[in-house]
Amino acid sequence: MKKERLASLLMTGVIIASTVVSASAMQFPQDVYYPSDDTGLAQKVYMVETEKEIELLDRSSFTYKGKTYNYLDMTVEPQEVHDEKNMVKKVSGESDTNDKAKILATLEVNLNEVTEDGYAGELTLDASTLTTTVTEYGKGSQKKTVTKTYPGMSDGDLSLVPKTVTSGGATLQLVNCSWSEDAQYNPYDPDIGNRFTATATYSGKVGYSYAKGYAYEVNYYGTVEKDEVEGYLCTLLFAPEEEPSHWYDVYLNEDGTTNGFMVLFTVLFFAMLVGLLYFLWPILFGKKEDKTVTVEEVYQNQPDERMK
């Protein structure tokens, strides 16, 4: 019992699935045009989205006003739509310089752009949108020398001169020092004595950083467009089925009613034919009378010459 129930459920599922598929594939005409006479073509107009759906259109025969119409041919018109839109494309890259003129010289003025969704067009470079940023720095060092003077020193003693100085964040070492006297001995102030000026030279290596890599970004502007097929307009043509002709069709009008003129003409024709036969029959097929001519000989009483 369980096996039979399972088989029944599976069969029901298959039937339901096939029904759903058939219903989803079914297309209904958006317009139907019937002919104004019995010889014209009927038309069924469908709008489908894909070429695959065209093969699924119903081509079966149908009946209209007692006549059967059979599929004859089909016309398919792709429904194309044109669309345009503005587009901005950012182009970025790397350079070893931030000189905009040099960067622009490496770029294309126009770009032929094709988007993932099928739009295509030409974009033009806008040089005013070019920007650069530093992406990499380099380090280096260089020799730096500074000179400092120390006036008013009481003695030309090198120990009075600072051995190092700081300049731009770097420490420089004393490498040379020269002396000069500032003034002569002052008799009114013998304790002061002569004064000396020290001119000290300091030197050392100073580290620094510099930009060695740049990134740039620039915009291209333009219009892109595309033509795409949104669907297919299908017109199915159906021709009326030709009915077999009969000998009595001549007595019928197009609407199926009796043609009185032809009936009357036929009756009169046969009446005339019967009358003509009636008249000609005796002449053509009647019995001929035998005509017999009787010759009567009259003998008169004359003596027989032989008896003489």
C-alpha positions in Angstrom: 0.0 0.0 0.0 2.8 2.4 0.9 4.5 1.8 -2.5 1.2 2.4 -4.3 0.6 5.6 -2.3 4.2 6.8 -3.0 3.8 6.1 -6.8 0.5 8.0 -6.8 2.0 11.0 -5.1 5.0 11.1 -7.5 2.6 10.9 -10.5 0.5 13.8 -9.1 3.7 15.9 -8.6 4.7 15.2 -12.2 1.3 16.2 -13.5 1.3 19.4 -11.5 4.8 20.3 -12.6 4.0 19.8 -16.2 0.9 21.9 -15.9 2.8 24.8 -14.3 5.5 24.6 -17.1 2.8 24.6 -19.8 1.0 27.5 -18.2 4.2 29.5 -17.9 5.1 28.9 -21.5 1.6 29.7 -22.8 1.3 33.0 -24.6 -2.0 34.9 -25.3 -2.3 37.1 -28.3 -2.6 40.8 -27.6 -4.7 41.4 -30.8 -6.7 39.1 -33.1 -7.8 40.3 -36.5 -10.5 38.4 -38.5 -11.0 38.7 -42.2 -14.0 40.7 -43.6 -14.6 37.9 -46.2 -14.2 34.2 -46.5 -11.0 34.3 -48.5 -9.0 36.7 -46.3 -6.4 35.8 -43.7 -6.8 35.9 -40.0 -4.0 37.4 -37.8 -2.9 36.7 -34.3 -0.5 39.3 -32.8 1.8 38.4 -30.0 4.5 40.3 -28.1 7.3 38.1 -26.6 10.6 38.9 -24.9 12.9 36.3 -26.2 13.5 34.4 -29.4 12.9 31.1 -27.6 9.3 32.2 -26.8 8.6 32.6 -30.5 8.8 28.8 -31.0 6.2 28.3 -28.2 3.5 30.4 -29.9 0.2 28.6 -30.6 -0.1 27.7 -34.3 -3.1 25.4 -33.9 -6.1 25.7 -36.2 -9.3 27.4 -35.1 -12.8 27.9 -36.3 -14.5 31.3 -37.0 -18.0 31.7 -38.4 -18.1 28.0 -39.5 -14.7 28.2 -41.4 -11.5 26.4 -40.3 -8.4 28.5 -40.3 -4.9 26.8 -40.6 -1.5 28.3 -39.8 0.1 29.7 -42.9 3.1 31.9 -42.0 4.6 34.3 -39.4 6.3 37.7 -39.5 8.7 38.8 -36.7 9.6 42.4 -36.0 12.3 43.1 -33.4 11.3 46.0 -31.1 14.4 48.1 -30.7 14.8 50.9 -28.1 17.4 53.6 -28.2 18.8 55.0 -25.0 21.4 57.7 -24.1 22.9 58.9 -20.8 25.8 61.1 -19.6 28.8 59.4 -18.2 31.8 60.4 -16.1 34.8 58.1 -16.0 37.6 58.6 -13.5 41.0 57.5 -14.7 43.8 57.1 -12.2 47.4 56.2 -12.5 50.9 56.6 -11.0 53.7 59.0 -12.0 57.2 59.9 -10.8 56.4 63.6 -11.1 53.6 65.9 -10.1 54.1 68.1 -13.1 50.6 68.2 -14.5 51.7 69.1 -18.1 53.9 66.0 -18.1 51.1 63.8 -16.8 48.6 65.1 -19.3 51.0 64.4 -22.1 50.8 60.7 -21.3 47.0 60.6 -21.4 44.6 60.0 -24.3 42.5 63.0 -25.1 39.5 60.8 -26.1 38.4 57.3 -24.9 36.1 54.9 -26.6 34.1 53.5 -23.7 31.9 50.4 -23.6 30.1 49.6 -20.4 29.2 46.3 -18.9 25.5 46.9 -19.7 26.1 47.6 -23.4 26.4 51.4 -23.6 29.1 52.8 -25.9 30.4 56.2 -26.7 33.3 58.6 -26.8 34.5 60.4 -23.6 36.7 63.5 -23.6 39.5 64.3 -21.1 38.8 67.3 -18.8 42.4 68.6 -17.9 41.0 70.8 -15.2 40.0 67.8 -13.1 43.6 66.5 -12.8 44.8 66.1 -9.2 47.9 64.5 -7.7 48.8 63.1 -4.3 52.1 61.9 -2.9 52.2 58.1 -2.5 55.9 57.5 -1.7 58.7 59.4 0.0 62.4 59.0 -0.2 65.1 59.7 2.4 68.5 61.3 1.9 71.2 63.3 3.6 73.4 66.2 2.7 76.2 68.2 4.2 75.2 71.3 6.0 77.6 74.1 7.2 76.7 77.0 9.4 78.8 79.8 10.7 78.2 81.5 14.1 80.0 84.4 15.7 80.5 84.9 19.4 81.5 88.5 20.1 82.7 90.1 23.4 84.6 87.1 24.6 87.2 88.0 27.3 89.8 85.6 25.9 90.5 83.8 22.8 90.0 80.5 24.5 88.4 77.7 22.3 86.8 76.2 25.3 84.5 79.2 25.5 83.1 78.3 22.1 80.2 75.8 21.9 81.3 72.5 20.3 77.9 71.7 18.8 74.9 73.6 17.5 71.5 72.6 16.3 70.2 73.7 13.0 67.0 72.4 11.3 66.7 69.6 13.8 70.3 68.4 13.0 73.3 68.6 15.3 76.4 70.1 13.8 79.9 69.8 15.1 82.4 72.5 15.4 85.0 72.2 12.7 86.8 75.5 12.7 87.1 78.7 14.8 88.9 82.0 14.1 89.4 84.9 16.4 89.5 88.7 16.2 89.9 91.4 18.8 87.0 93.7 19.3 88.6 96.6 21.1 91.9 98.0 22.6 92.7 98.2 26.2 90.7 100.7 28.1 92.8 102.7 30.7 89.7 103.8 32.6 88.6 100.2 33.1 91.7 98.1 33.3 89.8 95.1 34.4 87.9 94.8 31.1 90.9 94.5 28.9 90.6 93.5 25.2 87.6 91.6 23.9 87.6 88.9 21.3 85.1 87.6 18.7 85.1 84.0 17.8 83.9 83.0 14.3 83.0 79.3 14.6 82.2 77.0 11.7 79.9 74.0 12.3 79.3 71.2 9.8 77.5 67.9 9.7 75.1 65.7 7.7 71.4 66.6 7.7 68.7 64.0 6.8 65.7 64.9 4.7 62.7 63.3 3.0 61.4 64.0 -0.5 58.4 62.9 -2.6 59.4 60.2 -5.1 56.0 58.8 -6.2 52.7 60.3 -7.1 49.2 59.1 -7.9 46.9 61.1 -10.2 43.2 61.1 -11.0 41.4 62.8 -13.9 37.9 62.8 -15.3 36.6 62.0 -18.7 33.1 63.3 -19.7 30.8 62.2 -22.6 27.6 60.6 -23.7 27.1 56.9 -24.2 24.2 55.2 -25.9 22.9 51.8 -26.9 20.2 50.1 -29.0 18.7 47.0 -27.5 15.8 44.6 -28.4 13.1 44.7 -25.8 10.9 42.1 -27.5 9.6 40.7 -30.7 6.2 41.5 -32.3 5.0 38.3 -33.9 2.1 38.2 -36.4 0.8 34.7 -37.1 -1.2 34.4 -40.4 -4.0 31.8 -40.7 -5.6 30.9 -44.1 -9.2 29.6 -44.4 -9.4 26.0 -45.3 -10.8 25.5 -48.8 -14.0 23.5 -48.9 -14.5 20.9 -51.6 -16.7 22.1 -54.5 -20.1 20.5 -55.4 -22.1 20.5 -58.5 -24.9 22.4 -56.7 -22.7 25.2 -55.5 -23.8 27.2 -58.6 -27.3 27.4 -57.0 -26.0 28.9 -53.8 -25.1 32.4 -52.9 -21.9 33.3 -50.9 -23.9 33.4 -47.8 -25.3 29.9 -48.3 -28.8 31.0 -49.5 -30.4 29.7 -52.7 -29.7 31.5 -55.9 -33.2 32.0 -57.3 -32.1 33.2 -60.7 -30.0 30.1 -61.4 -32.8 27.8 -60.3 -35.3 29.6 -62.6 -32.8 29.6 -65.4 -32.3 25.8 -65.0 -36.0 25.1 -64.9 -36.7 27.1 -68.0 -33.8 25.5 -69.8 -35.0 22.0 -69.1 -38.6 23.0 -70.1 -37.3 24.3 -73.4 -35.3 21.2 -73.9 -38.3 18.9 -73.2 -40.4 20.9 -75.6 -37.8 20.7 -78.3 -37.5 16.9 -77.9 -41.2 16.6 -78.0 -41.3 18.4 -81.3 -38.4 16.6 -82.9 -39.0 13.1 -81.7 -41.6 12.1 -84.2 -39.6 13.6 -87.0 -36.3 11.9 -86.0 -37.6 8.6 -84.6 -41.2 8.1 -85.9 -42.3 4.9 -88.2 -42.3 5.3 -91.9 -45.6 4.2 -93.9 -45.2 1.7 -96.7 -46.7 3.0 -99.9 -48.1 0.2 -102.2 -49.1 1.0 -105.7 -51.7 -1.4 -107.1 -51.8 -1.8 -110.9 -55.1 -3.1 -112.0 -55.2 -4.6 -115.5 -58.4 -4.5 -117.3 -58.9 -7.2 -119.8 -61.5 -6.8 -122.5 -63.3 -9.7 -124.1 -61.3 -10.2 -127.1 -61.0 -13.5 -129.0 -58.0 -15.3 -128.2 -55.8 -15.2 -131.1 -54.4 -18.6 -130.4 -57.9 -20.1 -130.8 -58.1 -18.9 -134.3 
